[in-house]
Amino acid sequence: MSSHPPELRGRTLQVVLACSMCQTALGYGYVLAGPLSPYLLEEFGWSRALLASAQAPQIWAVGLSSALVGYLAIRVRIRSLLSLGAVILAAGFMLSATLESWWQFALLWMVQGLATGMLGDITVGAVVAQWTQRSRAVALGIAYAGSNLGGAVATRFFAAIAATAGWRTGLMALGFAALVLILPSTRLAKERHEVELPESRGAASETGSAEVFEEAEDHLDVSQALRTRSFWILLFTLMSFWMLLVTVLQHFVLYLMDSGLSRGEATAHMANLVLMGAASKLVFGWVADRLTPPGAMKLDYAMLAISAGLLLLPPGPLVIWCFVVVMGFAYAARDVVTPLVIGHCFGIRYLAPLYGVLMLTFPVGGTVGPIFAGYVQDETGSYQIAFAIIAGMLLISFLMLFFLRDERAARRT
């Protein structure tokens, strides 16, 4: 029997659950990209490429704010960033009742992007990493599952209100929910140094959080990581991932409707995909604690490549359900494995700024993928060319992962 006490209990568990509630804010993006889209196309008559381009400000807001948040996370209290993100999200959605034009929709996307940067994987991952070591993957899985649970609930919540009271009322209701549910949770997501624990008076190795107190020499900062091959491998693989994910988020509901499904059926499949992601983070967290971080990422990207390949098949019921299961599991598992691999390659002391710089891939992949897919569909009546290119990039990404390594060990040899 292990002499170490369980990590996920007491204050640690409270912090992890609070972080999970903060992550529900990311689920708001599923509403803007999925069930809201048909309403906007009907009311404003936009093309799909124009609709997809409205997310560009959000994508750039996420990428740039993530880099800034990563810089600030080691200089200010992380829960202050979380609280500010919740307020921005609530205000943006509650003011969305005035939405009448494309630029206002783009502005709403940008507000959601700023909130995502503050309430997203960087801040939450940094907090959870401080509190855990032996069960870090499981803890990250629990925390990150909040975005999928939030997305599954938010899409259904919005769809129900929009069907009876209109889509503007649905967006306002989501803003109010952020104010009364997410904001209070941000105050509980405290960093380890903000709370004096009995364990902290003893040896750090007995708490399971020894890495928080390691010497800085065993961790690579951003300038050092930029000179390693693993950093550039992660940069390309993340860009490929964002191309797939944002394309699916923006076009999956419309793609299914093109295939003959009703709006309700297509929205339900999207909600199921998001809900599958919540289960994935919990399961994959358990799996990742039993694999090496690079091994866990290889497994994840193999599933991502398979899911991208499924989009090239005729969209019958079996193919659609296989895609929902595989993609739902794989895209959410990426949230868990990425901070683990960053920690494996470079150490966790500079995890937040490193993750922030890597998130600059989001504006590139997240803009090019969906806009190109929308353009291809507008011009050819099919998404197949775009899906094939994205599938090829995911396959290349999977192969590149075999060259990841612990760069700290490489520096010592």
Residue pairs with C-beta under 8 A, 6 or more apart in sequence:
4 134
4 206
4 208
6 135
7 131
7 132
7 133
7 134
7 135
7 139
7 208
8 16
8 132
8 135
8 138
8 139
8 142
11 195
11 197
12 131
12 132
12 139
14 188
15 127
15 128
15 131
15 188
15 189
15 190
16 128
16 131
16 132
16 139
16 142
16 143
17 142
18 185
18 186
18 188
18 189
19 124
19 127
19 128
19 143
19 146
19 189
20 142
20 143
20 144
20 145
20 146
20 149
21 146
21 181
21 182
21 185
22 82
22 85
22 86
22 119
22 123
22 124
22 146
22 182
22 185
22 186
22 189
23 119
23 120
23 124
23 143
23 144
23 145
23 146
23 147
23 150
24 146
24 147
24 149
24 150
24 153
24 154
24 181
24 182
25 85
25 86
25 89
25 115
25 116
25 119
25 147
25 150
25 178
25 182
26 116
26 119
26 120
26 146
26 147
26 150
26 151
27 146
27 147
27 148
27 149
27 150
27 151
27 152
27 153
27 154
27 155
27 274
28 89
28 93
28 112
28 115
28 150
28 151
28 154
28 174
28 178
29 58
29 112
29 116
29 151
29 249
30 151
30 154
30 155
30 249
30 270
30 274
31 151
31 154
31 155
31 158
31 170
31 171
31 174
32 55
32 58
32 108
32 109
32 112
33 55
33 246
33 249
33 250
34 155
34 249
34 252
34 253
34 267
34 270
35 155
35 158
35 159
35 162
35 253
35 267
35 270
36 158
36 162
36 167
36 171
37 51
37 250
37 253
37 254
38 253
38 254
38 257
38 263
39 162
39 167
40 46
40 51
40 105
40 167
41 48
41 51
44 101
44 102
46 102
47 374
47 378
48 251
48 254
48 374
48 377
48 378
49 371
49 374
49 375
49 378
50 102
50 374
51 250
51 374
52 250
52 251
52 370
52 371
52 373
52 374
53 106
53 371
53 374
54 102
54 105
54 106
54 109
55 106
55 109
55 246
55 250
55 366
55 367
55 370
56 106
56 109
56 363
56 367
56 371
57 106
57 107
57 109
57 110
57 113
58 106
58 109
58 110
58 112
58 113
58 116
59 113
59 246
59 362
59 363
59 366
59 367
60 110
60 113
60 363
60 367
61 109
61 110
61 111
61 113
61 114
61 116
61 117
62 113
62 114
62 116
62 117
62 120
62 359
62 362
62 363
62 366
63 359
63 360
63 361
63 362
63 363
63 364
63 366
64 117
64 360
64 363
65 113
65 114
65 116
65 117
65 118
66 117
66 120
66 122
66 355
66 356
66 359
66 360
66 362
67 356
67 357
67 359
67 360
68 117
68 356
69 81
69 117
69 118
69 120
69 122
69 123
69 352
69 356
70 122
70 352
70 353
70 354
70 355
70 356
70 357
70 359
71 353
71 356
72 81
73 81
73 122
73 123
73 126
73 352
73 353
73 356
74 350
74 352
74 353
77 191
77 194
78 123
78 126
78 127
78 189
78 191
79 186
79 187
79 188
79 189
79 190
79 191
79 194
81 118
81 123
82 118
82 119
82 123
82 186
82 189
83 183
83 186
83 187
84 118
85 114
85 115
85 116
85 117
85 118
85 119
85 186
86 115
86 119
86 178
86 179
86 182
86 183
86 186
87 179
87 183
88 111
88 114
88 115
88 118
89 111
89 112
89 115
89 119
89 175
89 178
89 182
90 175
90 176
90 178
90 179
90 182
90 183
91 111
91 175
92 108
92 111
92 112
92 115
92 175
93 108
93 111
93 112
93 171
93 172
93 174
93 175
93 178
94 172
94 175
94 176
94 179
95 175
96 108
96 168
96 171
96 172
96 175
97 168
97 169
97 171
97 172
98 104
99 105
99 108
99 168
99 171
108 171
117 359
119 182
119 186
121 144
121 335
121 338
121 339
121 355
122 352
122 355
122 356
122 359
123 352
124 143
124 144
124 189
125 140
125 143
125 144
125 339
125 351
125 352
125 355
126 191
126 351
126 352
127 189
127 190
127 191
128 136
128 139
128 140
128 143
129 136
129 140
129 211
129 212
129 339
129 343
129 348
129 351
130 191
130 192
130 193
130 209
130 212
131 139
131 192
131 209
132 139
132 208
132 209
133 208
133 209
133 210
133 211
134 208
134 289
135 208
135 289
136 289
136 340
136 343
137 284
137 285
137 286
137 287
137 288
137 289
137 296
137 336
137 340
138 282
138 285
138 286
138 289
139 285
140 281
140 285
140 335
140 336
140 339
140 340
141 281
141 282
141 283
141 284
141 285
141 286
141 288
141 336
142 281
142 282
142 285
144 281
144 332
144 335
144 336
145 277
145 278
145 279
145 281
145 282
145 332
147 277
147 332
147 335
148 274
148 275
148 276
148 277
148 278
148 280
148 281
148 332
149 275
149 278
151 271
151 274
151 275
151 277
152 271
152 272
152 274
152 275
152 278
154 174
155 267
155 270
155 271
155 274
156 271
157 170
157 173
157 174
157 177
158 167
158 170
158 171
158 173
158 174
159 170
159 264
159 267
161 169
161 170
161 173
162 169
162 170
192 200
192 209
192 212
197 207
199 206
199 207
200 207
204 210
204 212
204 213
211 343
211 347
211 348
211 349
212 348
214 347
214 349
216 349
218 347
218 408
219 346
219 347
219 348
219 349
219 350
219 408
220 228
220 345
220 346
220 347
220 350
220 354
220 407
220 408
220 411
221 350
221 353
221 354
222 350
222 353
222 354
222 357
224 346
225 231
225 345
225 346
225 350
225 354
225 407
228 345
228 346
228 407
228 410
229 403
229 405
230 345
230 346
230 403
230 404
230 405
230 407
231 345
231 346
231 354
231 358
231 407
233 400
233 401
233 403
233 404
234 338
234 341
234 342
234 345
234 358
234 404
235 358
235 361
236 396
236 397
236 400
237 297
237 301
237 397
237 400
237 401
238 338
238 358
238 359
238 361
238 362
238 365
239 361
239 364
239 365
240 365
240 390
240 393
240 394
240 396
240 397
241 301
241 304
241 331
241 334
241 365
241 394
241 397
242 361
242 362
242 364
242 365
242 366
242 369
243 365
243 366
243 368
243 369
243 390
243 393
244 304
244 307
244 308
244 331
244 369
244 390
244 393
244 394
245 331
245 366
246 365
246 366
246 367
246 369
246 370
247 369
247 370
247 373
247 386
247 390
248 273
248 327
248 331
249 370
250 370
250 373
250 374
251 370
251 373
251 374
251 377
251 383
252 266
252 269
252 270
252 273
253 263
253 266
253 267
253 269
253 270
254 266
255 315
255 383
256 265
256 266
256 269
256 315
256 320
257 263
257 266
258 377
259 315
261 269
269 320
269 324
272 324
272 328
273 323
273 324
273 327
273 328
274 328
275 328
276 324
276 325
276 328
276 329
276 332
277 328
277 329
277 331
277 332
278 332
279 329
280 328
280 329
280 330
280 332
280 333
281 332
281 333
281 335
281 336
283 329
284 296
284 300
284 329
284 332
284 333
284 336
284 337
285 336
287 296
287 299
288 296
288 333
288 336
288 337
288 340
291 299
292 344
293 337
293 340
293 341
293 343
293 344
294 341
294 344
294 401
294 404
294 405
296 333
296 336
296 337
296 340
296 341
297 337
297 338
297 340
297 341
297 401
297 404
298 398
298 401
298 402
299 333
300 330
300 333
300 334
300 337
301 330
301 394
301 397
301 398
301 401
302 398
303 326
303 329
303 330
303 333
304 327
304 330
304 331
304 334
304 394
304 397
304 398
305 391
305 394
305 395
305 397
305 398
306 326
306 330
307 323
307 326
307 327
307 330
307 331
308 387
308 390
308 391
308 394
309 391
310 319
310 322
310 323
310 326
310 327
311 323
311 383
311 387
311 390
311 391
312 384
312 387
312 388
312 391
313 319
338 355
338 358
339 351
339 355
341 404
342 348
342 351
342 354
342 355
342 358
343 351
344 406
345 404
345 405
345 406
345 407
345 408
346 354
346 407
346 408
347 408
369 386
369 390
372 386
372 389
373 383
373 386
373 387
376 382
376 383
376 384
376 385
376 386
377 383
377 386
